[in-house]
């Protein structure tokens, strides 16, 4: 019985699956933070770009507003 408990305890100490899952969780959370920061910093520029692409797909010409308060104040004309 003693050897059985000793073998079980030895195997549990060598088992690294839990540690690996924690490491992957930390890595995924850090990647998510980097993505959130990047989208926050580039959000206005990305929105302007997507508006321009949307207008081009519809067959129009996108004109960005220079006096608007937000970067999304543009117009699409055909």
C-alpha positions in Angstrom: 0.0 0.0 0.0 2.8 2.3 0.8 4.5 1.8 -2.5 1.1 2.5 -4.3 0.8 5.9 -2.5 4.4 6.7 -3.2 4.1 5.9 -6.9 0.9 8.0 -7.1 2.5 11.0 -5.4 5.5 10.7 -7.6 3.4 10.7 -10.8 1.4 13.7 -9.6 4.5 15.7 -9.0 5.8 15.0 -12.5 2.5 15.7 -14.2 2.9 19.1 -16.1 -0.5 19.3 -17.9 -1.9 21.7 -15.4 1.1 24.0 -15.6 1.0 23.9 -19.4 -2.7 24.9 -19.4 -1.9 27.9 -17.1 0.9 29.0 -19.3 -1.3 28.8 -22.4 -4.0 30.8 -20.6 -1.5 33.5 -19.7 -0.2 33.7 -23.2 -3.7 33.9 -24.7 -4.7 36.7 -22.3 -1.6 38.7 -23.2 -2.3 38.3 -26.9 -5.9 39.5 -26.2 -4.5 42.6 -24.4 -2.2 43.4 -27.3 -5.1 43.1 -29.8 -7.4 45.3 -27.6 -4.7 48.0 -27.3 -4.0 47.9 -31.1 -7.6 48.2 -32.1 -8.2 51.0 -29.6 -5.2 53.0 -30.9 -6.0 52.4 -34.6 -9.8 52.4 -34.3 -10.5 55.7 -36.0 -8.1 55.0 -38.9 -9.5 51.5 -39.4 -13.0 52.8 -39.5 -12.1 55.4 -42.1 -10.4 52.7 -44.2 -13.4 50.4 -44.0 -15.8 53.2 -44.9 -13.6 53.9 -48.0 -13.5 50.2 -49.0 -17.3 50.0 -48.5 -17.8 53.0 -50.8 -15.5 51.5 -53.4 -17.4 48.2 -53.4 -20.6 50.1 -53.9 -19.0 51.8 -56.9 -18.7 55.3 -55.5 -15.9 57.7 -54.6 -15.2 58.3 -50.9 -14.4 61.8 -49.7 -13.2 62.2 -46.2 -14.5 65.3 -44.3 -11.8 67.7 -43.1 -14.0 69.7 -40.7 -15.8 66.9 -39.0 -15.4 66.2 -35.3 -15.0 62.4 -35.8 -12.9 60.6 -38.4 -16.1 58.9 -39.7 -17.6 62.1 -41.2 -17.1 61.3 -44.8 -19.3 61.0 -47.8 -19.7 58.4 -50.6 -20.8 59.7 -53.9 -21.4 57.9 -57.2 
